[in-house]
Amino acid sequence: MKRFLAIAAMTILAASCTQSKAPKALVLYYSQTGNTEVVAKALQASLGADIEAILPVVPYDGDFQATIERSRKEMDEGAFPEIQPLSKDIKSYDIIFLGFPVWFGTYAPPIETLINSADFSGKKVVPFCTFGSGGLETSAEALKAKLPNSEILPGYGVRAARLDAVPKEIDRFLKEGKFIEGEVEPLEAFSAPSPATEEEAAIFDAAVGDYPMIKAKADEVRLRDIPGGKEYIFTAKDTSRFGNEEPVEKTITVYVLAEDGKAPVFTKVAR
Ligand SMILES: Cc1cc2nc3c(=O)[nH]c(=O)nc-3n(C[C@H](O)[C@H](O)[C@H](O)COP(=O)(O)O)c2cc1C
């Protein structure tokens, strides 16, 4: 009996030692026009995490042009908007999914206010964002510079025009990152770059369409097969202009998805 009790006690002890506490996740996001909120809610639903919106004291409730002018001024002057106090305590979470719209190539100003005032040290931070054409990579770099004591993990970004792809992409993203359980078929590597053929150049043109911030012709391409279609990474020389600036020729990288039976679309642009 004594021996049985000793073994039982050891088994219970061993079990409690190996049982690690599941990391506690918070989805924290700013969204002006609701796009980033769609991603935030999809993350929250899949993760079963807590969620909170970051709310500026004075909302950005003007039209697009008014928002451009206000935020440009705030960023130029380093005078970031006040935000309402959070109801959640960042200290009690291990991992923060931090969401925002990309404004001028980086996270929107309310995020700057948040990270200037809250303590993210020792936390894992997973950036997620929505954008017109791109900006996840540049935003993640800016976060890394701003939060040297946090671990900035690979993030998720999606074009505002592709929000219908969010449920499927979020599922893969969370499984690949081991944030949720489940297997995903690994994707093959992209081919080495080669000059775009006429057919590939036409796919690039169709994907970019008349998007105003891209004025470019395909140069080189890498591609791979994916379940249900093909993915391309094009490099191209772009001569689009921002506002009244003189156009400067710049090499851009454009990611294109061509699903079987659907028109090709670009998924992001890296500048
Ligand atoms: C002030 C401002 C600046 C923006 N700058 C960019 C940009 O640099 N790159 C980009 O791809 N999209 C840019 N956008 C588009 C937004 O990122 C996009 O509409 C986003 O999905 C909005 O998210 P929300 O609905 O959560 O606010 C900008 C939008 C605004 C209002």
The ligand as a Tripos MOL2 file, in Angstrom:
@<TRIPOS>MOLECULE
LIG
   31    33     1     0     0
SMALL
NO_CHARGES

@<TRIPOS>ATOM
      1 C1         -3.7880   58.2470  -43.2340 C.3       1 LIG1
      2 C2         -3.7310   56.9850  -44.0410 C.ar      1 LIG1
      3 C3         -2.5130   56.5310  -44.5300 C.ar      1 LIG1
      4 C4         -2.4300   55.3270  -45.2280 C.ar      1 LIG1
      5 N1         -1.2010   54.8940  -45.6640 N.ar      1 LIG1
      6 C5         -1.1050   53.7020  -46.3030 C.ar      1 LIG1
      7 C6          0.1800   53.2190  -46.7280 C.ar      1 LIG1
      8 O1          1.2240   53.8420  -46.5190 O.2       1 LIG1
      9 N2          0.2340   52.0240  -47.3700 N.ar      1 LIG1
     10 C7         -0.8950   51.2800  -47.6220 C.ar      1 LIG1
     11 O2         -0.7810   50.2030  -48.1980 O.2       1 LIG1
     12 N3         -2.1290   51.6950  -47.2080 N.ar      1 LIG1
     13 C8         -2.2520   52.8810  -46.5530 C.ar      1 LIG1
     14 N4         -3.5000   53.3170  -46.1100 N.ar      1 LIG1
     15 C9         -4.6850   52.4260  -46.2800 C.3       1 LIG1
     16 C10        -5.0480   51.6920  -44.9810 C.3       1 LIG1
     17 O3         -3.9220   51.0150  -44.4500 O.3       1 LIG1
     18 C11        -6.1520   50.6620  -45.2120 C.3       1 LIG1
     19 O4         -7.2940   51.2780  -45.7340 O.3       1 LIG1
     20 C12        -6.5110   49.8830  -43.9340 C.3       1 LIG1
     21 O5         -7.1350   48.6590  -44.2840 O.3       1 LIG1
     22 C13        -7.4280   50.6360  -42.9800 C.3       1 LIG1
     23 O6         -7.6580   49.8250  -41.8370 O.3       1 LIG1
     24 P1         -8.8240   50.1000  -40.7770 P.3       1 LIG1
     25 O7        -10.1370   49.9220  -41.5190 O.co2     1 LIG1
     26 O8         -8.6400   49.0580  -39.7420 O.co2     1 LIG1
     27 O9         -8.6680   51.4810  -40.2680 O.co2     1 LIG1
     28 C14        -3.6030   54.5430  -45.4560 C.ar      1 LIG1
     29 C15        -4.8430   55.0220  -44.9800 C.ar      1 LIG1
     30 C16        -4.9120   56.2200  -44.2790 C.ar      1 LIG1
     31 C17        -6.2330   56.7110  -43.7590 C.3       1 LIG1
@<TRIPOS>BOND
     1     1     2 1
     2     2     3 ar
     3     2    30 ar
     4     3     4 ar
     5     4     5 ar
     6     4    28 ar
     7     5     6 ar
     8     6     7 ar
     9     6    13 1
    10     7     8 2
    11     7     9 ar
    12     9    10 ar
    13    10    11 2
    14    10    12 ar
    15    12    13 ar
    16    13    14 ar
    17    14    15 1
    18    14    28 ar
    19    15    16 1
    20    16    17 1
    21    16    18 1
    22    18    19 1
    23    18    20 1
    24    20    21 1
    25    20    22 1
    26    22    23 1
    27    23    24 1
    28    24    25 2
    29    24    26 1
    30    24    27 1
    31    28    29 ar
    32    29    30 ar
    33    30    31 1
@<TRIPOS>SUBSTRUCTURE
     1 LIG1         1 GROUP 0 **** ****
